[in-house]
Amino acid sequence: MHHAPRMSKVAAPLVAVLLVTGLSGCHWFKKKNALYAQSAEARPLEVPPDLDRPAADKAMALPASASASAASTAPARPQAATGFAVPADRDAVFAKVGEALAATPGVQIASKAEILGTYDVDYMDSKFLVRVTRAGDGAFVSAVDPRGLPPSGEAAGRLIAALKAAIAP
């Protein structure tokens, strides 16, 4: 029994050393990648595959034909304006747009999102958004479809013209 206390005196410091070494050894399992060790500005830029080639859409354009040139000489139907600028605060313009939409016959406001600056409207059997965004020192009122593009059809142009008459100075 004389050897048991001596064994525990040696085993306790040995276990402590092994425990400290084991716990501080996490760096042994860490993966190192030189790219991530650099600052964000020094890392190489990853470009998506479609963006590293020049645009080819103009290369596929067809040359003008006789029928196309005859159509171009016909009087063009004017494009409906899809937006206008107002030299006022965006929130104030958003409120004025809401009042003007409510006063316009045939307009149904499905929903509004003040944070986004949008009114979801139904006008002349067309559904689109009337959007109010900050533009410099003022605001810009525009009509967009759910994809964020100018809507097709004349309803949006008519409504934007009515809003411009009611709001723009």
GROMACS elastic network, one bead per residue, 0.5 to 0.9 nm:
[ bonds ]
;  ai    aj funct       b0    kb
    1     4     6  0.56503   500
    1     5     6  0.79053   500
    2     5     6  0.66635   500
    2     6     6  0.75071   500
    3     6     6  0.53772   500
    3     7     6  0.62482   500
    3     8     6  0.89590   500
    4     7     6  0.51342   500
    4     8     6  0.64686   500
    4     9     6  0.88296   500
    5     8     6  0.52454   500
    5     9     6  0.63186   500
    5    10     6  0.88688   500
    6     9     6  0.51103   500
    6    10     6  0.64873   500
    6    11     6  0.85905   500
    7    10     6  0.52807   500
    7    11     6  0.58803   500
    7    12     6  0.85351   500
    8    12     6  0.58350   500
    8    13     6  0.87589   500
    9    12     6  0.57750   500
    9    13     6  0.71727   500
   10    13     6  0.59516   500
   10    14     6  0.63700   500
   10    15     6  0.87989   500
   11    14     6  0.50409   500
   11    15     6  0.59704   500
   11    16     6  0.85018   500
   12    15     6  0.52139   500
   12    16     6  0.61832   500
   12    17     6  0.86993   500
   13    17     6  0.61125   500
   13    18     6  0.85577   500
   14    17     6  0.51547   500
   14    18     6  0.61761   500
   14    19     6  0.85381   500
   15    18     6  0.50731   500
   15    19     6  0.59797   500
   15    20     6  0.85882   500
   16    19     6  0.50602   500
   16    20     6  0.61668   500
   16    21     6  0.84915   500
   17    20     6  0.52686   500
   17    21     6  0.60547   500
   17    22     6  0.84507   500
   18    21     6  0.50783   500
   18    22     6  0.59211   500
   18    23     6  0.85419   500
   19    22     6  0.50645   500
   19    23     6  0.61063   500
   19    24     6  0.85288   500
   20    23     6  0.52501   500
   20    24     6  0.60762   500
   20    25     6  0.83589   500
   21    24     6  0.53116   500
   21    25     6  0.59199   500
   22    25     6  0.51155   500
   22    26     6  0.76285   500
   23    26     6  0.65362   500
   24    27     6  0.74072   500
   25    28     6  0.55690   500
   25    29     6  0.78170   500
   26    29     6  0.56235   500
   26    30     6  0.67413   500
   27    30     6  0.50594   500
   27    31     6  0.84753   500
   28    31     6  0.85230   500
   32    35     6  0.89465   500
   32    36     6  0.80989   500
   32    37     6  0.79850   500
   33    36     6  0.56542   500
   33    37     6  0.65954   500
   34    37     6  0.51019   500
   34    38     6  0.68132   500
   35    38     6  0.57460   500
   35    39     6  0.86432   500
   35    42     6  0.86335   500
   35    43     6  0.60934   500
   35    44     6  0.78678   500
   36    39     6  0.74714   500
   36    40     6  0.80440   500
   36    43     6  0.74172   500
   37    40     6  0.89906   500
   37    43     6  0.88836   500
   38    41     6  0.80360   500
   38    42     6  0.60449   500
   38    43     6  0.62016   500
   39    42     6  0.53560   500
   39    43     6  0.65200   500
   40    43     6  0.54523   500
   40    44     6  0.87191   500
   41    44     6  0.82046   500
   42    45     6  0.88511   500
   47    50     6  0.82862   500
   47    51     6  0.65188   500
   47    52     6  0.65998   500
   48    51     6  0.55864   500
   48    52     6  0.69462   500
   49    52     6  0.57715   500
   49    53     6  0.77746   500
   50    53     6  0.63813   500
   50    54     6  0.89078   500
   51    54     6  0.75729   500
   51    55     6  0.85181   500
   53    56     6  0.85244   500
   55    58     6  0.73820   500
   55    59     6  0.83032   500
   56    59     6  0.51538   500
   56    60     6  0.68078   500
   57    60     6  0.54707   500
   57    61     6  0.69330   500
   58    61     6  0.52838   500
   58    62     6  0.89371   500
   59    62     6  0.85837   500
   62    65     6  0.85629   500
   64    67     6  0.82127   500
   64    68     6  0.59975   500
   64    69     6  0.66907   500
   65    68     6  0.52142   500
   65    69     6  0.63056   500
   65    70     6  0.87110   500
   66    69     6  0.52065   500
   66    70     6  0.62320   500
   66    71     6  0.86818   500
   67    70     6  0.50868   500
   67    71     6  0.62184   500
   67    72     6  0.86560   500
   68    71     6  0.50579   500
   68    72     6  0.62052   500
   68    73     6  0.88824   500
   69    73     6  0.65211   500
   70    73     6  0.53620   500
   70    74     6  0.68569   500
   71    74     6  0.53222   500
   71    75     6  0.84651   500
   71    76     6  0.87744   500
   72    75     6  0.75793   500
   72    76     6  0.74811   500
   73    76     6  0.81127   500
   75    78     6  0.89179   500
   76    79     6  0.85881   500
   78    81     6  0.89093   500
   79    82     6  0.87252   500
   79   154     6  0.86868   500
   79   157     6  0.81247   500
   80   153     6  0.84333   500
   80   154     6  0.66016   500
   80   155     6  0.89266   500
   80   156     6  0.76686   500
   80   158     6  0.73519   500
   80   160     6  0.86295   500
   80   161     6  0.84543   500
   81    84     6  0.78976   500
   81   142     6  0.86818   500
   81   156     6  0.82878   500
   81   157     6  0.53327   500
   81   158     6  0.82849   500
   81   160     6  0.70191   500
   81   161     6  0.72024   500
   82   141     6  0.83489   500
   82   142     6  0.54116   500
   82   143     6  0.54858   500
   82   144     6  0.78113   500
   82   150     6  0.64989   500
   82   151     6  0.80419   500
   82   156     6  0.69071   500
   82   157     6  0.57584   500
   82   160     6  0.63808   500
   82   161     6  0.84536   500
   83   140     6  0.68388   500
   83   141     6  0.52871   500
   83   143     6  0.64252   500
   83   157     6  0.83825   500
   83   160     6  0.64085   500
   83   161     6  0.84120   500
   83   164     6  0.84094   500
   84   139     6  0.85786   500
   84   140     6  0.56855   500
   84   141     6  0.54459   500
   84   142     6  0.65450   500
   84   160     6  0.79411   500
   84   161     6  0.88119   500
   84   164     6  0.68711   500
   84   168     6  0.81621   500
   85    88     6  0.89696   500
   85   135     6  0.77170   500
   85   138     6  0.71297   500
   85   139     6  0.57877   500
   85   141     6  0.62741   500
   85   142     6  0.87455   500
   85   164     6  0.87670   500
   85   168     6  0.77318   500
   86    89     6  0.84060   500
   86    90     6  0.86807   500
   86    93     6  0.75501   500
   86   135     6  0.87782   500
   86   138     6  0.57131   500
   86   139     6  0.52531   500
   86   140     6  0.60951   500
   86   141     6  0.76094   500
   86   164     6  0.87795   500
   86   167     6  0.78498   500
   86   168     6  0.58805   500
   86   169     6  0.77073   500
   87   135     6  0.88928   500
   87   136     6  0.89381   500
   87   137     6  0.66768   500
   87   139     6  0.63574   500
   87   140     6  0.86687   500
   87   168     6  0.83701   500
   87   169     6  0.85692   500
   88    91     6  0.86050   500
   88    92     6  0.69904   500
   88    93     6  0.65622   500
   88   137     6  0.71834   500
   88   139     6  0.62012   500
   89    92     6  0.53587   500
   89    93     6  0.62275   500
   89    94     6  0.86309   500
   89   134     6  0.78073   500
   89   137     6  0.74501   500
   89   138     6  0.55679   500
   89   139     6  0.63540   500
   90    93     6  0.50530   500
   90    94     6  0.59871   500
   90    95     6  0.86626   500
   90   117     6  0.81958   500
   90   132     6  0.67208   500
   90   133     6  0.64134   500
   90   134     6  0.56943   500
   90   135     6  0.84562   500
   90   138     6  0.65273   500
   90   139     6  0.50167   500
   90   140     6  0.79732   500
   91    95     6  0.63587   500
   91    96     6  0.87427   500
   91   114     6  0.80383   500
   91   117     6  0.80353   500
   91   132     6  0.84633   500
   91   139     6  0.86918   500
   92    95     6  0.52251   500
   92    96     6  0.63406   500
   92    97     6  0.86904   500
   93    97     6  0.60382   500
   93    98     6  0.85507   500
   93   132     6  0.73552   500
   93   138     6  0.88464   500
   93   139     6  0.69725   500
   93   140     6  0.87359   500
   93   141     6  0.83118   500
   93   167     6  0.79119   500
   94    97     6  0.51162   500
   94    98     6  0.62861   500
   94    99     6  0.88047   500
   94   114     6  0.75048   500
   94   117     6  0.65562   500
   94   118     6  0.81706   500
   94   131     6  0.84541   500
   94   132     6  0.60496   500
   94   133     6  0.87040   500
   94   139     6  0.88038   500
   94   141     6  0.85328   500
   95    98     6  0.50985   500
   95    99     6  0.63862   500
   95   100     6  0.87188   500
   95   114     6  0.88749   500
   96    99     6  0.50795   500
   96   100     6  0.61232   500
   96   101     6  0.85194   500
   96   166     6  0.86957   500
   96   167     6  0.68372   500
   97   100     6  0.50286   500
   97   101     6  0.59734   500
   97   102     6  0.84990   500
   97   119     6  0.88371   500
   97   130     6  0.86304   500
   97   132     6  0.83195   500
   97   141     6  0.83622   500
   97   163     6  0.68647   500
   97   166     6  0.85616   500
   97   167     6  0.72704   500
   98   101     6  0.51300   500
   98   102     6  0.61684   500
   98   103     6  0.86314   500
   98   109     6  0.87993   500
   98   112     6  0.87625   500
   98   119     6  0.77629   500
   99   102     6  0.51711   500
   99   103     6  0.62440   500
   99   104     6  0.87474   500
  100   103     6  0.50554   500
  100   104     6  0.61402   500
  100   162     6  0.83946   500
  100   163     6  0.63847   500
  100   166     6  0.65940   500
  100   167     6  0.76936   500
  101   104     6  0.51776   500
  101   105     6  0.83125   500
  101   107     6  0.64167   500
  101   108     6  0.80380   500
  101   109     6  0.76137   500
  101   121     6  0.86568   500
  101   159     6  0.84971   500
  101   162     6  0.89944   500
  101   163     6  0.74445   500
  102   105     6  0.78515   500
  102   107     6  0.69957   500
  102   108     6  0.77006   500
  102   109     6  0.76339   500
  103   107     6  0.82607   500
  104   107     6  0.59285   500
  104   159     6  0.84442   500
  104   162     6  0.79629   500
  104   163     6  0.86558   500
  105   108     6  0.86604   500
  106   122     6  0.81769   500
  106   123     6  0.59949   500
  106   124     6  0.69394   500
  107   121     6  0.66715   500
  107   122     6  0.59170   500
  107   124     6  0.78005   500
  107   159     6  0.86389   500
  108   120     6  0.85446   500
  108   121     6  0.56038   500
  108   122     6  0.51474   500
  108   123     6  0.65744   500
  109   112     6  0.73675   500
  109   119     6  0.66655   500
  109   120     6  0.58878   500
  109   122     6  0.64958   500
  109   123     6  0.88512   500
  110   119     6  0.75860   500
  110   120     6  0.53564   500
  110   121     6  0.55726   500
  110   122     6  0.70590   500
  111   118     6  0.84126   500
  111   119     6  0.59447   500
  111   120     6  0.51751   500
  111   121     6  0.73464   500
  112   116     6  0.85897   500
  112   117     6  0.77408   500
  112   118     6  0.56989   500
  112   120     6  0.60374   500
  112   121     6  0.87199   500
  113   116     6  0.53783   500
  113   117     6  0.57945   500
  113   118     6  0.52897   500
  113   119     6  0.64754   500
  113   120     6  0.84808   500
  114   118     6  0.64420   500
  114   119     6  0.82199   500
  115   118     6  0.80289   500
  116   131     6  0.80298   500
  116   132     6  0.81666   500
  116   133     6  0.82523   500
  117   130     6  0.82942   500
  117   131     6  0.56208   500
  117   133     6  0.63925   500
  118   129     6  0.62608   500
  118   130     6  0.55794   500
  118   132     6  0.62456   500
  118   133     6  0.86832   500
  119   128     6  0.84598   500
  119   129     6  0.55152   500
  119   130     6  0.51027   500
  119   131     6  0.64592   500
  119   132     6  0.86614   500
  120   127     6  0.73500   500
  120   128     6  0.60534   500
  120   130     6  0.65349   500
  120   131     6  0.87247   500
  121   126     6  0.81637   500
  121   127     6  0.57621   500
  121   128     6  0.57209   500
  121   129     6  0.59412   500
  121   130     6  0.71141   500
  122   125     6  0.64132   500
  122   126     6  0.55399   500
  122   128     6  0.67035   500
  122   129     6  0.86791   500
  123   126     6  0.52987   500
  123   127     6  0.65098   500
  123   128     6  0.82636   500
  123   155     6  0.63651   500
  123   156     6  0.78125   500
  123   159     6  0.78271   500
  124   127     6  0.84337   500
  124   154     6  0.87621   500
  124   155     6  0.57958   500
  124   156     6  0.88388   500
  125   155     6  0.80482   500
  126   153     6  0.80558   500
  126   155     6  0.65351   500
  126   156     6  0.79256   500
  127   145     6  0.76581   500
  127   146     6  0.88005   500
  127   151     6  0.89942   500
  127   155     6  0.89530   500
  127   156     6  0.88228   500
  128   143     6  0.68125   500
  128   144     6  0.59736   500
  128   146     6  0.66053   500
  128   151     6  0.69829   500
  128   156     6  0.74949   500
  129   142     6  0.82021   500
  129   143     6  0.55824   500
  129   144     6  0.52371   500
  129   145     6  0.59928   500
  129   146     6  0.70336   500
  129   148     6  0.86228   500
  129   151     6  0.88876   500
  129   156     6  0.89077   500
  130   141     6  0.70027   500
  130   142     6  0.57021   500
  130   144     6  0.64846   500
  130   145     6  0.88321   500
  130   156     6  0.85703   500
  130   160     6  0.82602   500
  131   140     6  0.79438   500
  131   141     6  0.56825   500
  131   142     6  0.52698   500
  131   143     6  0.60463   500
  131   144     6  0.71452   500
  132   139     6  0.64838   500
  132   140     6  0.55866   500
  132   142     6  0.65816   500
  132   143     6  0.89403   500
  133   138     6  0.86403   500
  133   139     6  0.54720   500
  133   140     6  0.52808   500
  133   141     6  0.66687   500
  133   142     6  0.83846   500
  134   137     6  0.74809   500
  134   138     6  0.60542   500
  134   140     6  0.62425   500
  135   138     6  0.52709   500
  135   140     6  0.58219   500
  136   139     6  0.73644   500
  141   160     6  0.79054   500
  141   163     6  0.86114   500
  141   164     6  0.84729   500
  142   150     6  0.83313   500
  142   156     6  0.89057   500
  142   160     6  0.69692   500
  143   148     6  0.87185   500
  143   149     6  0.83590   500
  143   150     6  0.62696   500
  143   151     6  0.68258   500
  143   156     6  0.61531   500
  143   157     6  0.79586   500
  143   159     6  0.86012   500
  143   160     6  0.69949   500
  144   147     6  0.74859   500
  144   148     6  0.51757   500
  144   149     6  0.51920   500
  144   151     6  0.54096   500
  144   156     6  0.82633   500
  145   148     6  0.53559   500
  145   149     6  0.54839   500
  145   150     6  0.60290   500
  145   152     6  0.82186   500
  146   149     6  0.74558   500
  146   151     6  0.86460   500
  147   150     6  0.87450   500
  148   151     6  0.85098   500
  149   152     6  0.89774   500
  150   156     6  0.85807   500
  151   154     6  0.86326   500
  151   155     6  0.87524   500
  151   156     6  0.66692   500
  151   157     6  0.86960   500
  152   155     6  0.83342   500
  152   156     6  0.77293   500
  152   157     6  0.89928   500
  153   156     6  0.68175   500
  153   157     6  0.77098   500
  154   157     6  0.52284   500
  154   158     6  0.61707   500
  154   159     6  0.86470   500
  155   158     6  0.52375   500
  155   159     6  0.61801   500
  155   160     6  0.85931   500
  156   159     6  0.51515   500
  156   160     6  0.60239   500
  156   161     6  0.84777   500
  157   160     6  0.51936   500
  157   161     6  0.61008   500
  157   162     6  0.86042   500
  158   161     6  0.51083   500
  158   162     6  0.62027   500
  158   163     6  0.86507   500
  159   163     6  0.61141   500
  159   164     6  0.85101   500
  160   164     6  0.60202   500
  160   165     6  0.85750   500
  161   164     6  0.50502   500
  161   165     6  0.62287   500
  161   166     6  0.86490   500
  162   165     6  0.51653   500
  162   166     6  0.62483   500
  162   167     6  0.86535   500
  163   166     6  0.50280   500
  163   167     6  0.58976   500
  163   168     6  0.78113   500
  164   167     6  0.52401   500
  164   168     6  0.50886   500
  164   169     6  0.85314   500
  165   168     6  0.60726   500
  165   169     6  0.82287   500
  166   169     6  0.84934   500
